[in-house]
Every structure is written in structure tokens, then in C-alpha cells.
Amino acid sequence: MASANRTAIDPKLLEILVCPLTKGPLQFDEAKQELVSQKAGLAYPVRDGIPIMLVDEARELKPDETPSAAPS
């Protein structure tokens, strides 16, 4: 179960969301609360369970950065 500070993204929502820049798939990084576009090299924040899908709000990924694995 997600804690008050951590919000899970509905898998159905994740299936339909795409990167606004590349139209490519996104991966949810639960630890950082971000939706990551590897193709664009950007991480979009998720605030209070709401993905902020604005390129201006995204942060650039470091070259060696990959999304944290979701807990199993």
C-alpha cells in the first residue's frame, strides 16, 4: 500500500500516458515520484498523484540514470 508521501500510478493510466515530447512510453519511478521518458531523457514529476506532463516542469536525466525498480 502506498504511504501518504508515496503515490502509485494506476497501471491503466500508465498504459495510455506518453511523453509529450517524443510520444514514447513512460516508466513510473515510485521512489522519486516521476514518470521517466528514457527516449527524451526527461523525468516528469508526479505531485499528489497527478502527473505533471509539461516539458518545462520535467528534469533532465543524468546519462547513467535509470528509473528505480518498483517494489515487488
PEDA-V16791 format. One record per helix or strand of 2 or more residues. SS is the DSSP state (h for helix, s for strand). FROM is the first residue (numbers start at 0). TO is the last residue. If there is no record, write none. Layout:
SS,FROM,TO
SS,FROM,TO
This chain:
h,10,15
s,26,28
s,33,36
s,41,46
s,49,50
h,54,56
s,58,59
